[in-house]
Amino acid sequence: MASFSFPDPSAGEDPARSIPGTFPRWRALGEAALTLELGDELSPAVRAAVQAIDRALSGRLGVGPLTGVIEVVPTFRSLTVIFDPLLTSGDQVAKGVEAVMDRPEDGEVEPPRHWSLPVCYEPTLAPDLIETAQRLGISAAELVRAHCGQAYEVLMLGFLPGFPFLGELAPSLQLPRWATPRVRVPPGSVAVAGAMTAIYPWESPGGWHLIGNCPVPLFDARHSPPALLQVGDRVTFRPISIDEFAQLETARQGGDLDGARFLDSAA
Amino acid sequence: MTSERPVLEVVSPGAYATIQDLGRRGFRRHGVPWSGALDSRLLRIANALAGCPETAPVIEAFDGGLHLTAREGLVRLAVAGRVEMERLGPDGARTERPWETLTLLPGESLRIRRMVGGRLAMVAVAGLSCPQVLGSAATYGRAGLGGWDGGPLRGGQRWPLAPAGGKSGPALRMLRTPQRLTDPIRVVFGPQDDYFPAETLASFLAQPYRIGQDADRMGIRLAGPSLRHRGATEMLSDAIVPGAIQVPGNGQPVVLLADAQTAGGYPKIATVIGADLARLADLPVGSPVRFGAVSVEAAVSLAREAEAETQALLAAIRGETDGGWDEPALYAANLVGGVVDALRPGSEEG
């Protein structure tokens, strides 16, 4: 595994951390999935290692040493390999993955795409904007400026179809999620929690703070891949008026809003 | 009338009914859950009884009440699950049985009146077809994927079936039906069992839980002894699979099912084994449930046994003959043995 650089697990040991980690390590999720953990915190080095292994595995699933593997799910800090235990075994799968890790391909890494996504921060679409600003000790206008004032990286997709975890949020904008999650977060909600910001593509329960709404459809099953944003993409938010939001929302509901037009080719 | 294209009318979906198949694979990395039937054995049996391909989409009826009417032509179908149901026609109502082929005449209805101790029934309908979305017809309502129109069945819907779906093939029935188990639900500890002290792991197995009010295709909230974490109650999110048991800060475990989110940040104390997940999903709200821990190796053996049992049940489906139901019990028993041996090489000694 020398080909991948892992963060030194002994560095900065945090007593608040529940599990002192030695990485990488395998963890079983029942008899049909294994998670390869490369770390337990947000870290560019861990993410780069996850993405390198994910790239090396793509195209090798279901055949040869990875026969029986159904899919691989990369996250901030791990890859979960899901397989059919009647066709292969956990040992076989781990060996197959480790063999690929030992011989990574020198494949070209695509340069990140840049997106400029419109967000309406009107309080009618942002039920937590004012309270979030108060809790951060700034004005709502300052919160909006700060949220739009930096570029984010798509760190992971998951939770809901097309849901992008974006980070990292400036430390001055970080606060814990709600203790009691909302039962219904409206689709399009732009939210913050901890070191991340995100867009809910679908109505769902959720514990993040809702500070705006983005009308861009983030998932379309007719497209390949179906999620608009991909891990590694860069995203900035552009504040829009309620009138522009209404126009975009009407277009979206009519199926006439193609997310691709928000690709920022000038960046 | 057989030249007409039959139509299936949804009079009522009952509590909740969706089109499901074996689910959508390969898109969890985009946040798309598998969805799919909560009990794939029942799906395969229902399809076999209705003369459909074994993995064709079916109607998954949750908690009963599903009421379907044949229009324009004959509709051939079969129900797998422990239900009481009736046929409603011009002559009134008469009881019908699950686990066998039924043919509805135009205007006749089938209604699941009551579930008998469970929540799940699969209704296979000959000629039922749905577009494949990301490789599957399984309904995932939150994102409008699959089914006839992306959502659950609704009263008043009328869906055309493939022509001649109603008539072909002999009537079939099962010589024996799936056994009802009341043993503990078996789990493999982890992946985050180290977030919990040994006492918590012991109490998770020692005391019974109840199926909470919030129990649906996404997951099951369990009510029972609070599970104490060692320290942190949240972690940086990682991937989830169906069967994972999350323990949020309130200590009440949640078992995630087919429609659950693909990633989460609560520690997962254990994972329900594949062979027992459908049995857990079938338990009615308020039912007691106990958990038992097994090794990964034991879970794999149990998965093989479960598949062999499904094959044996499928082999116990017989056609109607002139003399009644064809019942070559010896033949079926031999076939069962053969399947078990084929799936468990080297197990003959044990």
Boltz contact constraints between the chains, C-beta under 6 A:
constraints:
  - contact:
      token1: [A, 18]
      token2: [B, 195]
      max_distance: 6.0
  - contact:
      token1: [A, 18]
      token2: [B, 231]
      max_distance: 6.0
  - contact:
      token1: [A, 18]
      token2: [B, 232]
      max_distance: 6.0
  - contact:
      token1: [A, 19]
      token2: [B, 194]
      max_distance: 6.0
  - contact:
      token1: [A, 27]
      token2: [B, 190]
      max_distance: 6.0
  - contact:
      token1: [A, 27]
      token2: [B, 191]
      max_distance: 6.0
  - contact:
      token1: [A, 28]
      token2: [B, 190]
      max_distance: 6.0
  - contact:
      token1: [A, 28]
      token2: [B, 296]
      max_distance: 6.0
  - contact:
      token1: [A, 29]
      token2: [B, 191]
      max_distance: 6.0
  - contact:
      token1: [A, 29]
      token2: [B, 241]
      max_distance: 6.0
  - contact:
      token1: [A, 29]
      token2: [B, 271]
      max_distance: 6.0
  - contact:
      token1: [A, 30]
      token2: [B, 188]
      max_distance: 6.0
  - contact:
      token1: [A, 30]
      token2: [B, 243]
      max_distance: 6.0
  - contact:
      token1: [A, 30]
      token2: [B, 271]
      max_distance: 6.0
  - contact:
      token1: [A, 30]
      token2: [B, 273]
      max_distance: 6.0
  - contact:
      token1: [A, 31]
      token2: [B, 296]
      max_distance: 6.0
  - contact:
      token1: [A, 31]
      token2: [B, 299]
      max_distance: 6.0
  - contact:
      token1: [A, 31]
      token2: [B, 300]
      max_distance: 6.0
  - contact:
      token1: [A, 32]
      token2: [B, 274]
      max_distance: 6.0
  - contact:
      token1: [A, 33]
      token2: [B, 241]
      max_distance: 6.0
  - contact:
      token1: [A, 35]
      token2: [B, 191]
      max_distance: 6.0
  - contact:
      token1: [A, 41]
      token2: [B, 236]
      max_distance: 6.0
  - contact:
      token1: [A, 70]
      token2: [B, 25]
      max_distance: 6.0
  - contact:
      token1: [A, 71]
      token2: [B, 26]
      max_distance: 6.0
  - contact:
      token1: [A, 71]
      token2: [B, 28]
      max_distance: 6.0
  - contact:
      token1: [A, 73]
      token2: [B, 28]
      max_distance: 6.0
  - contact:
      token1: [A, 73]
      token2: [B, 29]
      max_distance: 6.0
  - contact:
      token1: [A, 73]
      token2: [B, 239]
      max_distance: 6.0
  - contact:
      token1: [A, 75]
      token2: [B, 238]
      max_distance: 6.0
  - contact:
      token1: [A, 75]
      token2: [B, 239]
      max_distance: 6.0
  - contact:
      token1: [A, 76]
      token2: [B, 236]
      max_distance: 6.0
  - contact:
      token1: [A, 77]
      token2: [B, 236]
      max_distance: 6.0
  - contact:
      token1: [A, 78]
      token2: [B, 238]
      max_distance: 6.0
  - contact:
      token1: [A, 80]
      token2: [B, 239]
      max_distance: 6.0
  - contact:
      token1: [A, 85]
      token2: [B, 300]
      max_distance: 6.0
  - contact:
      token1: [A, 85]
      token2: [B, 303]
      max_distance: 6.0
  - contact:
      token1: [A, 157]
      token2: [B, 30]
      max_distance: 6.0
  - contact:
      token1: [A, 157]
      token2: [B, 31]
      max_distance: 6.0
  - contact:
      token1: [A, 158]
      token2: [B, 31]
      max_distance: 6.0
  - contact:
      token1: [A, 158]
      token2: [B, 262]
      max_distance: 6.0
  - contact:
      token1: [A, 158]
      token2: [B, 263]
      max_distance: 6.0
  - contact:
      token1: [A, 159]
      token2: [B, 31]
      max_distance: 6.0
  - contact:
      token1: [A, 159]
      token2: [B, 261]
      max_distance: 6.0
  - contact:
      token1: [A, 159]
      token2: [B, 263]
      max_distance: 6.0
  - contact:
      token1: [A, 160]
      token2: [B, 31]
      max_distance: 6.0
  - contact:
      token1: [A, 161]
      token2: [B, 31]
      max_distance: 6.0
  - contact:
      token1: [A, 161]
      token2: [B, 32]
      max_distance: 6.0
  - contact:
      token1: [A, 161]
      token2: [B, 143]
      max_distance: 6.0
  - contact:
      token1: [A, 162]
      token2: [B, 31]
      max_distance: 6.0
  - contact:
      token1: [A, 163]
      token2: [B, 31]
      max_distance: 6.0
  - contact:
      token1: [A, 202]
      token2: [B, 142]
      max_distance: 6.0
  - contact:
      token1: [A, 202]
      token2: [B, 143]
      max_distance: 6.0
  - contact:
      token1: [A, 221]
      token2: [B, 133]
      max_distance: 6.0
  - contact:
      token1: [A, 221]
      token2: [B, 134]
      max_distance: 6.0
  - contact:
      token1: [A, 221]
      token2: [B, 145]
      max_distance: 6.0
  - contact:
      token1: [A, 226]
      token2: [B, 30]
      max_distance: 6.0
  - contact:
      token1: [A, 227]
      token2: [B, 30]
      max_distance: 6.0
